[in-house]
Every structure is written in structure tokens, then in C-alpha cells.
Amino acid sequence: RLVPDPSQTRPAAVRNEGALALDGDSFVFFDPNETLWAGYFTITLWVKTTSTTGYWFSDSNPGPSGCVRMDGTFGSNKVAQFMFYDNSNSPAGRNLAGKTVVVDGRWHHLGVTLSKDEKMLRLFVDGREEDSTDTVGNDQAYSRVWVGGTKGGCRGTKIMTGAIDEFRVTKAARWTGETFTVPAAPVAVSQDNPDFTKL
């Protein structure tokens, strides 16, 4: 469901031929099955932006007293960041920060994994682990998942400007090593497939 419709989209003729363009006013949300997150997950996406404003991912409750269980943002130093609020820990907030500049108008692959067996939360940028922290991993998402922004609750409404492609969530920690091979870039620029996502 698109809220509201993005201002720049293009139907994907085949897989990997389209991306969601975010203009600072649009994002996507869905209501997850809470058990999807418990103990193990992988969040992965391609992102392209030139702005540190907004969220590339969040699980936030839009109610007046709601807040977030996890979110992905961009730091003032233009790196990817991820926060997971795990009530099983003290302190509960587990924070990750990348090293590679990703706010540069180019496509970057982001991945976050949680493994209850390892008791580890990891952040990957362009196929390389850039940060990790220990966590019990008993907590899980409890509200709507927002791709490209967050809405309401303690964080307010903050939407990124840029593009996201190939967003996926899986109920497993897909990578536990320090590197992995990322898939091909999501948008192959050609005459038939121009870089329509450039803002």
C-alpha cells in the first residue's frame, strides 16, 4: 500500500527493472506478523539518496503514545545507522553505525541481521560487515513496518528523499560472516531503462 502514491514510479517490466522513488512525502507500510521478527531476521535493501533526512526503515507505532522497536537512519556523517530496542538487554537500545558513506547519490546495499543463537545484531554495507553488537534477541517488531520513513508516535513523521529497491525481510540471519557477494545493482541504466529514480 502506498501512502500517498509516490510521485515518480515506473512499472517493472521484469524483475529488477523498477525502483520506488521517494520524494520526501511518500512511503510504504505493511502490518507484519510479529512472529516474523522473533529471534532471527534479515532486512535487506538497495538505497540511493543525497539527504540524511528521514528513515530508510522503521517499525513504529503511529499512536500518540507509541514509539519504535527498530529503525534505520542516516547519520550526520552520511553513514547508515540501525537501532534495535531489545527489552531483554540492559540498556535496551542496541545501536549500529556503518563506516562507508552512503549518502552520495549512488546505489548502496544495506543489510541487517539478528541471530538469537549468536546473540548478535550486525550491519552490512555493500556486502561487508561494518558494525555489530551483542543482543539477547528476544524482542520483536510490534507495529507497522515503514519502508522509506516513519509516521507518528515518538519519532513523528520523517520520510527520506531518494530511492529504494529490492526491500526484503526474511526470518533467518542470512549472513554471519564478515563479507558476502551482493546481487547486481538494482537498476541497469539503458535507453529502455533510464535512471528515472534520479531526483
VOMIKOL-5635 format. One record per residue (C-alpha): residue number from 1; x, y, z. Coordinates in steps of 0.1 Angstrom, whole numbers, plus 5000, padded with zeros to 4 digits. Layout:
residues N
tikol:NUM&x:X&y:Y&z:Z .
...
***
This chain:
residues 199
tikol:1&x:5000&y:5000&z:5000 .
tikol:2&x:5014&y:5034&z:4990 .
tikol:3&x:5006&y:5064&z:5013 .
tikol:4&x:5002&y:5085&z:4992 .
tikol:5&x:5012&y:5074&z:4957 .
tikol:6&x:5049&y:5082&z:4950 .
tikol:7&x:5054&y:5110&z:4926 .
tikol:8&x:5079&y:5090&z:4905 .
tikol:9&x:5073&y:5053&z:4898 .
tikol:10&x:5076&y:5031&z:4867 .
tikol:11&x:5060&y:4997&z:4862 .
tikol:12&x:5087&y:4970&z:4863 .
tikol:13&x:5085&y:4950&z:4831 .
tikol:14&x:5106&y:4923&z:4846 .
tikol:15&x:5123&y:4917&z:4879 .
tikol:16&x:5150&y:4943&z:4888 .
tikol:17&x:5136&y:4969&z:4864 .
tikol:18&x:5119&y:4993&z:4888 .
tikol:19&x:5125&y:5011&z:4920 .
tikol:20&x:5104&y:5030&z:4944 .
tikol:21&x:5112&y:5067&z:4942 .
tikol:22&x:5106&y:5087&z:4975 .
tikol:23&x:5100&y:5124&z:4972 .
tikol:24&x:5100&y:5132&z:5009 .
tikol:25&x:5062&y:5128&z:5012 .
tikol:26&x:5057&y:5092&z:5003 .
tikol:27&x:5065&y:5058&z:5019 .
tikol:28&x:5052&y:5022&z:5021 .
tikol:29&x:5039&y:5004&z:5052 .
tikol:30&x:5027&y:4969&z:5060 .
tikol:31&x:5014&y:4951&z:5091 .
tikol:32&x:5039&y:4922&z:5098 .
tikol:33&x:5032&y:4890&z:5115 .
tikol:34&x:5050&y:4897&z:5148 .
tikol:35&x:5065&y:4862&z:5149 .
tikol:36&x:5084&y:4870&z:5117 .
tikol:37&x:5109&y:4890&z:5138 .
tikol:38&x:5113&y:4869&z:5169 .
tikol:39&x:5149&y:4858&z:5174 .
tikol:40&x:5161&y:4859&z:5138 .
tikol:41&x:5157&y:4882&z:5108 .
tikol:42&x:5175&y:4897&z:5078 .
tikol:43&x:5165&y:4931&z:5065 .
tikol:44&x:5180&y:4939&z:5031 .
tikol:45&x:5175&y:4967&z:5005 .
tikol:46&x:5192&y:4989&z:4980 .
tikol:47&x:5191&y:5026&z:4987 .
tikol:48&x:5201&y:5058&z:4969 .
tikol:49&x:5199&y:5092&z:4985 .
tikol:50&x:5217&y:5126&z:4988 .
tikol:51&x:5199&y:5136&z:5021 .
tikol:52&x:5205&y:5124&z:5057 .
tikol:53&x:5168&y:5133&z:5065 .
tikol:54&x:5143&y:5105&z:5071 .
tikol:55&x:5143&y:5068&z:5077 .
tikol:56&x:5150&y:5040&z:5053 .
tikol:57&x:5132&y:5016&z:5076 .
tikol:58&x:5113&y:5017&z:5108 .
tikol:59&x:5089&y:4997&z:5129 .
tikol:60&x:5069&y:5024&z:5146 .
tikol:61&x:5035&y:5027&z:5163 .
tikol:62&x:5016&y:5057&z:5149 .
tikol:63&x:4996&y:5061&z:5181 .
tikol:64&x:5001&y:5091&z:5204 .
tikol:65&x:5020&y:5070&z:5230 .
tikol:66&x:5036&y:5047&z:5205 .
tikol:67&x:5073&y:5045&z:5197 .
tikol:68&x:5097&y:5023&z:5177 .
tikol:69&x:5112&y:4989&z:5182 .
tikol:70&x:5138&y:4993&z:5154 .
tikol:71&x:5147&y:5018&z:5128 .
tikol:72&x:5173&y:5026&z:5101 .
tikol:73&x:5185&y:5061&z:5095 .
tikol:74&x:5214&y:5081&z:5081 .
tikol:75&x:5239&y:5097&z:5104 .
tikol:76&x:5251&y:5133&z:5101 .
tikol:77&x:5283&y:5118&z:5088 .
tikol:78&x:5263&y:5102&z:5059 .
tikol:79&x:5266&y:5066&z:5070 .
tikol:80&x:5239&y:5040&z:5076 .
tikol:81&x:5226&y:5035&z:5112 .
tikol:82&x:5203&y:5009&z:5127 .
tikol:83&x:5187&y:5008&z:5162 .
tikol:84&x:5170&y:4977&z:5178 .
tikol:85&x:5152&y:4982&z:5211 .
tikol:86&x:5155&y:4948&z:5228 .
tikol:87&x:5139&y:4948&z:5262 .
tikol:88&x:5159&y:4917&z:5271 .
tikol:89&x:5190&y:4938&z:5273 .
tikol:90&x:5202&y:4965&z:5297 .
tikol:91&x:5204&y:4990&z:5283 .
tikol:92&x:5177&y:4980&z:5258 .
tikol:93&x:5188&y:5001&z:5229 .
tikol:94&x:5213&y:4984&z:5206 .
tikol:95&x:5229&y:5007&z:5181 .
tikol:96&x:5248&y:5001&z:5149 .
tikol:97&x:5267&y:5026&z:5126 .
tikol:98&x:5284&y:5019&z:5093 .
tikol:99&x:5317&y:5033&z:5081 .
tikol:100&x:5310&y:5037&z:5044 .
tikol:101&x:5295&y:5070&z:5032 .
tikol:102&x:5261&y:5060&z:5016 .
tikol:103&x:5245&y:5095&z:5013 .
tikol:104&x:5262&y:5102&z:4980 .
tikol:105&x:5236&y:5098&z:4953 .
tikol:106&x:5248&y:5062&z:4944 .
tikol:107&x:5232&y:5028&z:4950 .
tikol:108&x:5243&y:5011&z:4982 .
tikol:109&x:5232&y:4977&z:4995 .
tikol:110&x:5222&y:4976&z:5032 .
tikol:111&x:5217&y:4945&z:5053 .
tikol:112&x:5208&y:4940&z:5090 .
tikol:113&x:5208&y:4905&z:5106 .
tikol:114&x:5197&y:4893&z:5140 .
tikol:115&x:5207&y:4858&z:5153 .
tikol:116&x:5194&y:4847&z:5187 .
tikol:117&x:5218&y:4818&z:5186 .
tikol:118&x:5248&y:4841&z:5182 .
tikol:119&x:5232&y:4868&z:5203 .
tikol:120&x:5244&y:4892&z:5177 .
tikol:121&x:5230&y:4921&z:5157 .
tikol:122&x:5250&y:4930&z:5125 .
tikol:123&x:5250&y:4958&z:5099 .
tikol:124&x:5263&y:4951&z:5064 .
tikol:125&x:5271&y:4978&z:5038 .
tikol:126&x:5278&y:4968&z:5002 .
tikol:127&x:5284&y:4932&z:5013 .
tikol:128&x:5308&y:4939&z:5042 .
tikol:129&x:5301&y:4938&z:5079 .
tikol:130&x:5307&y:4973&z:5093 .
tikol:131&x:5293&y:4971&z:5128 .
tikol:132&x:5279&y:4945&z:5152 .
tikol:133&x:5267&y:4944&z:5188 .
tikol:134&x:5256&y:4917&z:5212 .
tikol:135&x:5219&y:4914&z:5219 .
tikol:136&x:5197&y:4887&z:5235 .
tikol:137&x:5172&y:4889&z:5206 .
tikol:138&x:5140&y:4880&z:5224 .
tikol:139&x:5121&y:4911&z:5213 .
tikol:140&x:5103&y:4916&z:5181 .
tikol:141&x:5085&y:4942&z:5159 .
tikol:142&x:5052&y:4951&z:5174 .
tikol:143&x:5036&y:4976&z:5150 .
tikol:144&x:5036&y:4987&z:5114 .
tikol:145&x:5067&y:4984&z:5093 .
tikol:146&x:5075&y:5015&z:5073 .
tikol:147&x:5098&y:5015&z:5043 .
tikol:148&x:5113&y:5049&z:5034 .
tikol:149&x:5100&y:5067&z:5065 .
tikol:150&x:5083&y:5066&z:5099 .
tikol:151&x:5050&y:5081&z:5109 .
tikol:152&x:5036&y:5093&z:5142 .
tikol:153&x:5044&y:5082&z:5177 .
tikol:154&x:5076&y:5093&z:5195 .
tikol:155&x:5096&y:5099&z:5163 .
tikol:156&x:5070&y:5119&z:5144 .
tikol:157&x:5068&y:5117&z:5106 .
tikol:158&x:5101&y:5117&z:5088 .
tikol:159&x:5104&y:5105&z:5053 .
tikol:160&x:5135&y:5101&z:5032 .
tikol:161&x:5142&y:5115&z:4998 .
tikol:162&x:5157&y:5092&z:4973 .
tikol:163&x:5151&y:5056&z:4960 .
tikol:164&x:5147&y:5021&z:4975 .
tikol:165&x:5148&y:4988&z:4956 .
tikol:166&x:5146&y:4951&z:4964 .
tikol:167&x:5135&y:4955&z:5000 .
tikol:168&x:5132&y:4921&z:5017 .
tikol:169&x:5126&y:4907&z:5052 .
tikol:170&x:5134&y:4871&z:5059 .
tikol:171&x:5131&y:4851&z:5091 .
tikol:172&x:5167&y:4840&z:5093 .
tikol:173&x:5201&y:4855&z:5098 .
tikol:174&x:5213&y:4851&z:5062 .
tikol:175&x:5249&y:4862&z:5068 .
tikol:176&x:5271&y:4856&z:5098 .
tikol:177&x:5305&y:4861&z:5082 .
tikol:178&x:5322&y:4894&z:5075 .
tikol:179&x:5315&y:4896&z:5038 .
tikol:180&x:5291&y:4883&z:5012 .
tikol:181&x:5286&y:4889&z:4975 .
tikol:182&x:5258&y:4914&z:4969 .
tikol:183&x:5235&y:4910&z:4939 .
tikol:184&x:5239&y:4931&z:4908 .
tikol:185&x:5229&y:4967&z:4910 .
tikol:186&x:5191&y:4970&z:4910 .
tikol:187&x:5187&y:4995&z:4882 .
tikol:188&x:5206&y:4988&z:4849 .
tikol:189&x:5206&y:5022&z:4831 .
tikol:190&x:5199&y:5020&z:4794 .
tikol:191&x:5179&y:5037&z:4768 .
tikol:192&x:5150&y:5014&z:4775 .
tikol:193&x:5155&y:5017&z:4813 .
tikol:194&x:5167&y:5052&z:4821 .
tikol:195&x:5177&y:5062&z:4856 .
tikol:196&x:5142&y:5075&z:4864 .
tikol:197&x:5150&y:5075&z:4901 .
tikol:198&x:5175&y:5104&z:4899 .
tikol:199&x:5159&y:5132&z:4919 .
***
